[in-house]
Amino acid sequence: MPRILILYSTVDGHTRRICDRIREGCAAPGNEVVLCAVDEAASHDVAAFETIVIGASIRYGKHRQNVYDFIARHRPLLETRASAFFTVNIVARKAHKNRPETNPYLQKFLRQTAWRPRLVEVFAGKLDYPKYGWIDRQMIRLIMKITGGPTDPSTVIDYTDWAAVDDLARRVCAL
Ligand SMILES: Cc1cc2nc3c(=O)[nH]c(=O)nc-3n(C[C@H](O)[C@H](O)[C@H](O)COP(=O)(O)O)c2cc1C
């Protein structure tokens, strides 16, 4: 029975939603698919999964340390498993930055780790000004102003290409 572990690193929950959609896409009779926060991966026997997927969002230019810690701890195992990594960020709303080869955060990630997942992907994330605290809202508005994005503080936009998420789920199942 194929076992797939999907791990997420999120702050506002959007990456978890993407991982949940991948879980739905991989759910098939006979498949066991487990969704879990990367911080809680230790509560599972990671070695029991044939496929491991990690999704992580960007905040102020970085993936969180918990992602790098998990990879460092499980590197030898990850090398022997089918694996996928995707990053979620708002820069990827731009057509020329939404591919693994063109997204600066995915490229930086690949420079920072020796792990080479079989699949890498990039998804544009969600802009949700009302949800942010005051400082974060002002910071993101400033970044949006510089990069030509929406600055109205009531803006909520989901930039994620959900068809592309479904496509990644299909590719994960085919690994
Ligand atoms: C405080 C804050 C900082 C962010 N910093 C960046 C950034 O540096 N670059 C970027 O492309 N997106 C940035 N984003 C956008 C997030 O990556 C995007 O909203 C994503 O959907 C968040 O996913 P999560 O809910 O799983 O954490 C930032 C968002 C917030 C709220």
The ligand as a MOL file (V3000), in Angstrom:
LIG
                    3D

  0  0  0     0  0            999 V3000
M  V30 BEGIN CTAB
M  V30 COUNTS 31 33 0 0 0
M  V30 BEGIN ATOM
M  V30 1 C 4.5210 39.0520 7.3080 0
M  V30 2 C 4.5780 38.4520 5.9420 0
M  V30 3 C 5.7690 38.4450 5.2320 0
M  V30 4 C 5.8290 37.9080 3.9470 0
M  V30 5 N 7.0150 37.9440 3.2690 0
M  V30 6 C 7.0450 37.5470 1.9780 0
M  V30 7 C 8.2520 37.6620 1.2260 0
M  V30 8 O 9.2870 38.0840 1.7090 0
M  V30 9 N 8.2120 37.2870 -0.0710 0
M  V30 10 C 7.0780 36.7860 -0.6610 0
M  V30 11 O 7.1010 36.4810 -1.8480 0
M  V30 12 N 5.9370 36.6360 0.0470 0
M  V30 13 C 5.8930 37.0010 1.3420 0
M  V30 14 N 4.7480 36.8800 2.0660 0
M  V30 15 C 3.5730 36.2530 1.4330 0
M  V30 16 C 3.3530 34.8260 1.9390 0
M  V30 17 O 4.3580 33.9690 1.4940 0
M  V30 18 C 1.9800 34.3620 1.4360 0
M  V30 19 O 0.9910 35.1750 2.0350 0
M  V30 20 C 1.6960 32.9060 1.7250 0
M  V30 21 O 0.4380 32.5710 1.1700 0
M  V30 22 C 1.6810 32.6220 3.2160 0
M  V30 23 O 1.4950 31.2510 3.4090 0
M  V30 24 P 1.1460 30.6450 4.8400 0
M  V30 25 O -0.2390 31.1310 5.1840 0
M  V30 26 O 1.1880 29.1860 4.6090 0
M  V30 27 O 2.1940 31.1060 5.8020 0
M  V30 28 C 4.6660 37.3830 3.3500 0
M  V30 29 C 3.4650 37.3900 4.0730 0
M  V30 30 C 3.4150 37.9270 5.3360 0
M  V30 31 C 2.0940 37.9600 6.0730 0
M  V30 END ATOM
M  V30 BEGIN BOND
M  V30 1 1 1 2
M  V30 2 1 2 3
M  V30 3 2 2 30
M  V30 4 2 3 4
M  V30 5 1 4 5
M  V30 6 1 4 28
M  V30 7 2 5 6
M  V30 8 1 6 7
M  V30 9 1 6 13
M  V30 10 2 7 8
M  V30 11 1 7 9
M  V30 12 1 9 10
M  V30 13 2 10 11
M  V30 14 1 10 12
M  V30 15 2 12 13
M  V30 16 1 13 14
M  V30 17 1 14 15
M  V30 18 1 14 28
M  V30 19 1 15 16
M  V30 20 1 16 17
M  V30 21 1 16 18
M  V30 22 1 18 19
M  V30 23 1 18 20
M  V30 24 1 20 21
M  V30 25 1 20 22
M  V30 26 1 22 23
M  V30 27 1 23 24
M  V30 28 2 24 25
M  V30 29 1 24 26
M  V30 30 1 24 27
M  V30 31 2 28 29
M  V30 32 1 29 30
M  V30 33 1 30 31
M  V30 END BOND
M  V30 END CTAB
M  END
